[in-house]
Structure formats: C-alpha cells, structure tokens
Amino acid sequence: MWGVIVTPRAESVLPGLVSVTDYGIRGDGVTDCSSTLNALITDVANRGGGVIYFPPGTYIVKSNVTLRDNVSLKGAGAGVTTIKGDNYSRQLVALVNNVTISDLSLIHISEPTRL
C-alpha cells in the first residue's frame, strides 16, 4: 500500500530554527534577498536570537547584511546552500557575539569558501 511521505519543516526538527522561506526569501540564484534577510535577522534578534536556516539553493546578496548577536546562519550543506555576493567585506557585517555560520558556501565572484 502506498502512503504519503511528509517532510517536516525545519522548525519542527530543530526548535528555534526559522527558515528563510517562511519570509519569502528564495534561493533561486537571481532574486536579491538582502533587505528581507536583514528584516529576518532583526526579527530573530528581537526575539532573543535563534538559527536562520537556508534550504538548498543560491541566495543573492547585493547590499549589506548585518548579523546580530545570538543569530546564527545555517545551510543545508556546503555546496548545497550558497550565499552569493560580490564583496563580503562590505556585505556581511559581523561585529557580534554568539554567532555561527555553518553548512553553507559563501561565493565571491567564482571562488567558493566553505564554512
């Protein structure tokens, strides 16, 4: 007998985890998610912190994204989840405490850095 396969949402697997897709952020390799990602980071920080999850895809960052205390970024795996921009020294602002960036790739032009 065939059944239905249910894939749990990221939040149900790891409590406190917020998926970028819940905020309309798409990893389509085209859409700039900078402003929406900043709003999401601020929202999570205002709730005391948490982990922002990026499902597989390529997320485009064209302007500054400011990380905040106690807000970590987690992907589905290096090479599977990519945040792509042209200048990370300007675009990821990180003067923060208690932050982890893991399981994703940061791409500058064509040179990947895996975290």
N, C-alpha and C positions, 0 to 999 in steps of 0.2 A: 504494500500500500504506500502510496506517495504522500508525503506530508509537506508542510510549509516550513521553509527554513527562515528563521528570524535572526537577523543580525542585530545585536544590542547596540544602542547608541553609546558613544564614547563615555558619556556622563555616567551611565549605569555600570560601566566596567571599572572606572576609577572615580569615586566620588570627589567632587570639587573640580572636575575637569570640564571645561567649556569648549565646545567645538566651534571653530570659526564659521562653519556652515550655518550654525544657528543664527549668525549675524549677517548672513547673506554674502559672506566672503567666498569667492570662487577661486579655485586653483586651476584656472583654465589656461594659464600662461599668457594671457592678454590683458585682463582687467586689473587696473591699479587698485590695490586694496589698502593703501597707506592710511587714508583718513578713517575708514571703517575699522581697521586694525587698531589705530590709536584710540578710538572710542571704546572698543572692546577691552583693551588693556586698562584704560581708565576705569571702566565699569568693574572689572575684576579686582583692581587695586582698591576701589572704594568699598568693596565687599570684604576686604581684609586679605585678598590675594587668592591665588589658585594657579591652575595649569591651563594654558590655552593650547588646544590640540588642533594640529593641521593634518587633515586626512591626506592621502596620496594626491599629488598634483604639483603644479608650479604656480607660486604666488608672487605676483609682481609688486614691487615696492619702488615707487618713483619719487617719494619725498620722505622727510624724516619720520621715523617711527621711534617713539620714546618709550623705553622699557621703564617699569616702575617696580618699587620694592615688592617682594613676595609674589611676583607674577612671572611664571616660567613659561617657556615655549617648548612644545613637544610635537614632533612629527611622527609619521608612520614608519620612518626609517631613512637613513642617509641614502640618497639616490632615488628614493621613492617620494619624499616630500622635499620640495625645493623652494627657497625664498630667493628670488632673483631681483637684483638691482644693479645699478652701475657704479655706486660709490658707498660702500658700507661704512667708511669712516665718517660719512656725513649722515647716512640714513638710519643706522641703528644707534641710537643714543642710549648709553647704558651706564649711568652713574648711580648704581642701585645696589641694594643688599638682598641676599637670599633669592637669587635668580639663577635658573638653569636653562640652557638652550641645548636640547638633545634630540637625537634621532631625526635630523634633517640636514640638508645641504644648503649652504649659502653660496650662491653663484655670483661672481663678479666677472662680467663680460663672458668669457668661456672657460674660466679656471675655477673648478669646484673646490670648496673647502668643506670637509665633512666633520660634523660635530656629533 
